[in-house]
Amino acid sequence: MDKLTFAGIIIALAAIVGGFSQEGGDIFTLLHWPAFCIVFGGTLGAVLIQSPVRQFRLSMSLLPWVIAPPKLDFDSTIERMTQWGHSARLQGFLSLETDALNEEEPLLKRGLNLLVDGTEVKVLQDILDTELHLEKERLLRAARVFEAMGGYSPTIGIVGAVLGLILALSNISNPDELGQGIATAFVATIYGVGLANFLFIPVFNKIKLLVEERALFHSMVIEGLCSIALGENPRSVEMKLQAYRAT
């Protein structure tokens, strides 16, 4: 679990609710279901229109990363690749066949199989670099769904505000309905700006950073596998890969 995510949510809510309460506001005036439906539903609808089905599904599958980011064990992977380097130098690449069969990380498994097959270093690097580039681009495209939601949300909030004002003006002779329309107008604007800046855009930026960290991890993997293929000293390989850990 990402403690910073929980801390950010709590701090943001406490600041908004606490500040509003200190000014004498009633917190329940911010809980306005029609305004929420207009903003969230309108934003979701706009994103569904612009997004292919596969991209939208992938974006939703990335959402849990915000709370529970995927674990990237740099230290363990460096240690294992160093051991593979020793084995390859002493016994040849075929000694890595069992490791390739048991490996769960897809890119590592693919690279080890290429090593066992005796693939040339340049070809191995080209194949893995292509896979890395395509995966990173695919994940970033999915993450941009949340960026788009952050762009649409404030605008839909303005739409909700205009609808609320229309409702208010159409019932200007009825004080109760007039108040409800004005409430919808202002609360919809708050929802639009709030969802964009406290949810959608932060989620996009968080996923983007995690995708970049994942790409860095995979770049380290490719560097290590290519070094093993070149027969470099395992100690030198380990020192080279440690630089990625410090990034």
C-alpha positions in Angstrom: 0.0 0.0 0.0 1.2 3.5 -0.8 1.1 5.5 2.4 1.7 8.8 0.6 -1.5 8.3 -1.4 -3.6 7.9 1.7 -1.8 10.8 3.4 -2.5 13.0 0.4 -6.2 12.1 0.4 -6.6 12.8 4.1 -4.7 16.1 4.0 -6.6 17.4 0.9 -10.0 16.5 2.4 -9.1 17.9 5.8 -7.9 21.1 4.3 -11.0 21.7 2.2 -13.6 20.5 4.8 -11.7 22.2 7.7 -11.3 25.5 5.9 -14.9 25.5 4.8 -16.2 24.7 8.3 -14.0 27.4 9.9 -15.7 29.9 7.6 -19.0 28.8 9.0 -20.0 26.6 6.2 -22.2 23.5 6.6 -20.3 20.5 5.2 -23.6 18.9 4.0 -24.2 21.7 1.6 -21.3 20.3 -0.5 -23.0 16.9 -0.8 -25.2 17.5 -3.8 -26.1 14.4 -5.7 -27.5 16.1 -8.9 -24.4 18.2 -9.2 -22.2 15.1 -8.8 -24.2 13.2 -11.4 -23.8 16.0 -13.9 -20.1 16.4 -13.4 -18.9 12.8 -13.0 -21.4 11.4 -15.5 -20.7 14.0 -18.1 -16.9 13.6 -17.7 -17.1 9.8 -17.9 -19.3 10.0 -21.0 -16.9 12.4 -22.7 -14.0 10.1 -22.0 -15.9 7.0 -23.3 -16.6 8.8 -26.5 -12.9 9.6 -27.1 -11.4 6.3 -25.9 -11.2 2.9 -27.7 -12.6 0.1 -25.6 -9.2 -1.6 -25.1 -7.5 1.6 -24.0 -10.3 2.4 -21.5 -10.2 -1.1 -20.0 -6.5 -0.9 -19.6 -6.7 2.5 -17.9 -9.2 1.0 -15.3 -6.8 -1.9 -14.7 -4.0 0.6 -13.9 -6.1 2.4 -11.4 -5.2 0.1 -8.5 -1.5 1.1 -9.0 -2.3 4.4 -7.3 -3.0 2.6 -4.0 -0.8 -0.5 -4.5 2.0 0.2 -7.0 3.6 -2.9 -8.6 6.8 -4.0 -6.8 10.0 -3.7 -8.8 12.8 -5.5 -6.9 15.9 -3.8 -8.3 18.2 -5.4 -5.7 17.0 -8.9 -6.2 17.1 -8.6 -10.0 20.6 -7.2 -10.0 21.8 -10.1 -7.8 20.2 -12.7 -10.0 21.6 -11.2 -13.2 25.0 -11.2 -11.6 24.7 -14.9 -10.8 23.5 -15.5 -14.4 26.6 -13.7 -15.6 28.8 -16.1 -13.6 27.0 -19.2 -14.8 27.1 -18.0 -18.5 30.9 -17.4 -18.3 31.6 -20.7 -16.6 29.1 -23.0 -18.3 27.7 -21.2 -21.3 24.3 -19.8 -22.0 22.6 -23.2 -22.0 23.1 -23.2 -18.2 20.4 -20.5 -18.0 17.7 -22.7 -19.5 16.3 -23.7 -16.2 16.2 -20.1 -15.0 14.4 -19.1 -18.2 11.7 -21.7 -17.6 11.2 -20.6 -14.0 11.3 -16.9 -14.6 8.0 -15.0 -14.0 8.9 -11.5 -15.2 8.0 -11.5 -18.9 10.8 -9.4 -20.2 13.4 -11.3 -18.2 12.0 -14.6 -19.4 12.0 -13.4 -23.0 15.6 -12.2 -22.7 16.9 -15.4 -21.0 15.3 -17.5 -23.8 17.0 -15.3 -26.4 20.3 -15.9 -24.6 19.8 -19.6 -24.4 19.0 -19.6 -28.1 22.3 -17.9 -28.9 20.8 -14.7 -30.3 23.3 -12.1 -31.3 23.6 -9.2 -28.9 22.4 -6.5 -31.4 19.3 -8.6 -32.3 18.6 -9.3 -28.6 18.8 -5.6 -27.7 16.6 -4.6 -30.6 13.9 -7.1 -29.7 13.8 -6.2 -26.1 14.1 -2.4 -26.7 11.1 -2.7 -29.1 9.1 -4.6 -26.5 10.0 -2.0 -23.8 9.1 1.0 -26.1 5.7 -0.5 -27.1 4.7 -1.5 -23.6 5.6 1.9 -22.2 3.7 3.7 -25.0 0.6 1.4 -24.4 0.6 2.1 -20.7 1.0 5.9 -21.1 -1.8 6.0 -23.6 -4.0 4.2 -21.1 -3.0 6.7 -18.3 -3.9 9.6 -20.5 -7.5 8.6 -20.1 -7.3 10.1 -16.6 -5.5 13.2 -18.0 -8.4 13.7 -20.4 -10.9 13.3 -17.5 -9.0 16.1 -15.7 -9.4 18.3 -18.7 -13.1 17.6 -19.2 -14.2 17.8 -15.6 -13.9 21.6 -15.0 -15.7 22.2 -18.3 -18.5 19.9 -17.3 -18.6 21.7 -14.0 -19.3 24.9 -15.8 -22.1 23.1 -17.8 -23.5 22.0 -14.4 -23.3 25.6 -13.2 -25.2 27.0 -16.2 -27.8 24.3 -15.8 -28.2 25.3 -12.2 -28.6 28.9 -13.1 -31.2 28.1 -15.7 -33.1 26.1 -13.1 -32.8 29.0 -10.7 -34.0 31.6 -13.1 -36.9 29.5 -14.3 -38.1 29.3 -10.7 -37.3 32.9 -9.6 -40.7 33.3 -8.1 -40.2 30.1 -5.9 -37.6 30.8 -3.2 -37.1 27.0 -2.4 -36.4 26.0 -6.0 -34.4 29.2 -6.6 -32.0 28.2 -3.8 -31.7 24.6 -5.1 -30.8 25.9 -8.6 -28.1 28.2 -7.2 -26.7 25.4 -5.0 -26.5 23.1 -8.0 -24.7 25.8 -10.0 -22.0 26.5 -7.4 -21.5 22.9 -6.2 -21.2 21.6 -9.7 -18.3 24.1 -10.3 -16.6 22.9 -7.1 -17.0 19.2 -8.2 -15.6 19.9 -11.6 -12.5 21.7 -10.5 -12.1 19.5 -7.4 -12.3 16.2 -9.2 -9.9 17.4 -11.8 -7.2 18.7 -9.4 -7.6 16.3 -6.5 -8.4 13.1 -8.3 -8.0 12.8 -12.1 -4.8 14.7 -12.7 -3.0 13.4 -9.6 -4.0 9.8 -10.7 -2.6 10.4 -14.2 0.7 11.8 -12.9 1.1 9.0 -10.4 0.5 6.3 -13.0 2.8 8.1 -15.4 5.6 8.1 -12.8 5.0 4.4 -12.1 5.2 3.6 -15.8 8.4 5.5 -16.1 9.9 3.7 -13.1 8.8 0.4 -14.7 10.5 1.4 -18.0 13.7 2.2 -16.0 13.6 -1.2 -14.4 13.2 -2.9 -17.7 16.0 -0.8 -19.2 18.2 -2.1 -16.4 17.1 -5.7 -17.3 18.0 -5.1 -21.0 21.4 -3.6 -20.0 22.2 -6.6 -17.8 21.1 -9.2 -20.4 23.2 -7.5 -23.1 26.2 -7.4 -20.8 25.8 -11.1 -20.1 25.6 -11.8 -23.8 28.8 -9.9 -24.3 30.5 -12.0 -21.7 31.4 -9.0 -19.5 32.8 -9.5 -16.0 29.9 -10.2 -13.6 31.3 -7.7 -11.1 31.4 -5.0 -13.7 27.9 -5.9 -14.7 26.7 -5.6 -11.1 28.4 -2.2 -10.7 26.8 -0.9 -14.0 23.3 -2.0 -12.9 23.6 -0.5 -9.5 23.6 2.9 -11.2 20.0 2.2 -12.2 19.1 1.5 -8.6 20.4 5.0 -7.6 18.4 6.8 -10.2 
